[in-house]
Amino acid sequence: MEQRCRWLVGFVGALLVAAPAWAQQASGIAGVVRDTSGAVLPGVTVEAASPVLIEKVRTVVSDGEGRYNIIDLRPGAYVVTFSLSGFNTLKREGIVLPAGFTATVNADLQVGSLEETITVSGSSPLVDTQNTNQTKVVSEELLSALPTSSKTVGSLINITPGLTGAQDVGGSAGTYATQGNNLGAHGKTGNKFSFDGMRTENMEGAGSAGYILNPLLVEETTIETAGVSAESNVSGIAVNAIPKEGGNSFRFSVTGMFANDKFQSDNLDDALRARGLTTQNKVLNLYDTGWTVGGPIRRDKVWFFAANRFWGNRNQVGGIYFNKTNGTPFYTPDLERPADRYEWYRSFAGRVTWQASQRNKFNFVADAQKACVCRREGFNAPEALVEWRFSPQGLYQATWSSPVTSKLLLEAGASATISHWPNFLQPGVRQDVIPITELSTGFFWNGPTATSQADPRDSDRFAQRFSMSYVTGSHTFKTGIQVEQGRRNTGFGICCPVLYSFRNGVPSSIEQRTTPYLARERIKADIGIFVQDQWSIRKLTVNAGLRFDHYNAAVLAQSAPATPFVPAREFPAVHGVPSWQDLNPRLGASYDIFGDGRTAIKASIGRYLGVSAVDVANANNPLITSVNTVTRSWTDTNADYVPDCNLASPLANGEC
């Protein structure tokens, strides 16, 4: 084991020194250059020019087979120019490049003067014949066309063919409920959310929302559904947001949306009222405002882009009311105060791009957020819900790219997703309140019934990426490493060491808890080392890759104070829960049937891993797996709604 660890450390160290990272879903332009007789032309200078490139132009030279490949391009419109001594210059305009797409742009050069230019305007390629991954792209134009209330990850999933997400109508379900935890694609599970190629989920479980995406900061969103290369560790849905950059001209935008119940129809008629329904679900208010501004700090050198957004909603819940007698054994609906659910979000985001030199480019992103899921969905009285206050909350990233030569590209990136969401009781609810559940309906009131409600709730993810890409016209080789760490501190019990359960209004049982206590789990290392090779041979492109994954999580040493029911407890640290190593091969092929970049047959096969946060560590946490709750029957013989027994004794006594 020690020898294996030394080998792993050595391999990782070599990659860090020799190969810092190419972010996933980079775009590119590739093709073949021929003369009018069909013979391939080596040595052709190919330039891709676009205003979205801070360096303006990216240049390569076709190889001995006439092939060229320009990688690591930003989404946008490009002009591709082909030039070779003794031939006319050919210029292809109108090449619109989405994220995660390699456009096939072939060229046939005519004999003539280099000073003569032939310009061709046409539609952009629609088929990626180079890669085998199945990727859907949600463009900026589509994002702009959607109502701003619908710009959540879950809503983007819902407009993607073949995928299913959370149901929502006009944004009324709220941001957190539609963030994407319950996504699906043809039965697949194990979702991954990334920003600029680095993951942003918190530690609450596979695909759990951490960072709340600010769509005003996003140029395009790619959604990978199949054929994932060795750069990714999962086979499920991989969502990656491509951030916007500023430019050499100043631009700004302002957006706004507001709706309330006056924009909504009412179908509550006398027949429904006669059956006892006096209120209905409806949107009380729904708002989303934001602005963006971008431009140069120093032309052709430093750009900036800022995007601030404020949004939220409040919905009425039909048939549920605030409790007039909260804190007592009785739920007395206040018919003048229908229950509501509401949340609000604030995002202060910005990005700076710095072309430090011709071969060194840096990006810095910060999105500081504050949010409150003040009363979320659930079948309960409003007072029995906890507030989720997301603060501090946000995303912070830095990336570096260096095209050492026209064939060698180095990149590196680091990311921190901060997700702290301590829980608090509703205003006016005392800590000594006793939550009550009506077993016949599942409705509860007075206070929260879940144990995992407390402060702190720290759930952070840290990610680093390093890679090297070597590109010729017909061959692309990548190798790199991805490293992640995570931390979760979960407080249990902001109130309520005792809970009551009634059946049809009659006391039935008591639940006793050992709260408060604090559980602490960590991802020490989630490491992926990959090699990916791509060869183009005539009409066939083969993608082969191999990935080594290492996952190591742990439980920290923990202590729990004495409570009325148990003495103080100490738990030692637990390491290697789990400690996994896996080799995962990937193989794919794409065949350009007619050689024109319009029709391709693709196939892929691979071994993938399930997405995990601290799930396994939590399942092996001795504090969590010890007995923390007991349920005791309760016969309230004197009907005073007070258990007349000694709860500190585990033996049957009195009414317990």
MOGI-V486471 format. One record per helix or strand. SS is the DSSP state (h for helix, s for strand). FROM is the first residue (numbers start at 1). TO is the last residue. If there is no record, write none. Layout:
ss->SS from->FROM to->TO
ss->SS from->FROM to->TO
This chain:
ss->h from->2 to->18
ss->s from->27 to->35
ss->s from->40 to->40
ss->s from->45 to->49
ss->s from->57 to->61
ss->s from->67 to->73
ss->s from->76 to->83
ss->s from->87 to->87
ss->s from->89 to->97
ss->s from->102 to->104
ss->s from->107 to->109
ss->s from->111 to->111
ss->s from->117 to->121
ss->s from->134 to->138
ss->h from->140 to->145
ss->h from->148 to->150
ss->h from->153 to->158
ss->s from->163 to->164
ss->h from->176 to->178
ss->s from->184 to->185
ss->s from->188 to->188
ss->s from->192 to->195
ss->s from->198 to->199
ss->h from->215 to->217
ss->s from->218 to->226
ss->s from->234 to->234
ss->s from->238 to->243
ss->s from->251 to->260
ss->h from->261 to->263
ss->h from->270 to->274
ss->s from->282 to->298
ss->s from->302 to->323
ss->s from->333 to->357
ss->s from->360 to->375
ss->s from->380 to->380
ss->h from->382 to->384
ss->s from->386 to->403
ss->s from->408 to->425
ss->s from->436 to->438
ss->s from->443 to->445
ss->s from->457 to->471
ss->s from->475 to->492
ss->s from->498 to->503
ss->s from->506 to->513
ss->s from->517 to->537
ss->s from->540 to->555
ss->s from->558 to->560
ss->s from->569 to->571
ss->s from->574 to->574
ss->s from->579 to->592
ss->s from->600 to->606
ss->s from->609 to->609
ss->h from->615 to->619
ss->h from->622 to->625
ss->s from->629 to->633
